[in-house]
Amino acid sequence: MAAAASPTVITLAQARGIAERAGRGLADKVQAETGPTGLSYDVSVTRSDGTDVELVMDGHTGRILTTIGEPPTPQDSSTPEPQDTNN
């Protein structure tokens, strides 16, 4: 009987690289977590403008599950800006 193949696991270094690309910055902290759904990584990324983004990554696929602190999408340019009527 052949042994079952062990599931692929993303290393800490791979998780850091994936998070830096996805978060568009430098990873400050990478922490492995084991929960009911398996291994995940919590990664803090600081962007060049100083904003911080927290990413949660699946530890087997490298897929980003959650992003916290993502700045809001800029307003659609077709939406007029409010006008100041107090001249």
C-alpha positions in Angstrom: 0.0 0.0 0.0 1.5 3.4 -1.0 1.6 6.2 1.4 -0.8 9.1 0.8 0.9 12.2 -0.6 1.3 15.0 1.9 -0.6 18.2 0.9 1.5 21.0 -0.6 2.3 23.7 2.0 3.4 27.2 1.2 6.6 28.0 3.1 7.0 31.2 5.2 9.3 32.7 2.6 6.8 31.9 -0.2 4.0 33.4 1.9 6.1 36.6 2.4 6.7 36.9 -1.4 3.1 36.3 -2.3 1.9 38.8 0.2 4.3 41.5 -0.9 3.2 41.2 -4.5 -0.5 41.1 -3.6 -0.3 43.9 -1.0 2.1 46.0 -3.1 4.6 46.6 -0.3 7.0 45.1 2.2 5.9 42.4 4.6 6.6 43.4 8.2 5.2 40.3 10.0 4.3 36.8 8.7 2.6 34.5 11.2 1.5 30.9 10.6 -1.9 29.9 12.0 -3.5 26.5 12.2 -7.3 26.6 12.4 -10.3 24.4 11.6 -9.7 24.9 7.9 -6.0 24.1 8.1 -2.9 26.2 7.7 -3.1 29.9 6.9 -0.7 32.9 7.1 -1.5 36.3 8.6 0.8 38.9 6.9 1.2 42.6 7.6 2.3 44.6 4.6 3.4 48.3 4.6 3.2 50.2 1.4 5.5 52.9 0.2 2.9 55.5 1.1 2.9 54.3 4.7 -0.5 52.5 4.6 -0.8 49.1 6.2 -2.6 46.1 4.8 -3.3 42.8 6.6 -3.6 39.7 4.4 -4.9 36.3 5.3 -3.5 33.6 2.9 -4.4 29.9 2.5 -1.3 28.0 3.6 -1.7 25.3 1.0 -2.6 27.3 -2.2 -1.2 30.8 -1.5 -4.6 32.3 -2.3 -5.4 35.5 -0.5 -8.5 34.9 1.5 -9.0 38.3 3.2 -7.5 41.7 2.8 -8.0 44.3 5.6 -7.0 47.9 5.3 -7.3 48.1 1.5 -7.9 51.8 0.6 -11.2 52.6 -1.0 -11.4 52.8 -4.7 -11.0 56.4 -5.9 -14.3 58.1 -6.9 -15.4 57.5 -10.4 -14.3 60.5 -12.5 -17.7 60.8 -14.1 -19.2 61.7 -10.7 -19.1 65.5 -10.3 -17.5 66.8 -7.2 -19.7 68.8 -4.8 -19.6 72.5 -5.5 -19.0 75.0 -2.8 -21.8 77.5 -2.9 -20.5 79.8 -0.2 -18.4 82.3 -2.2 
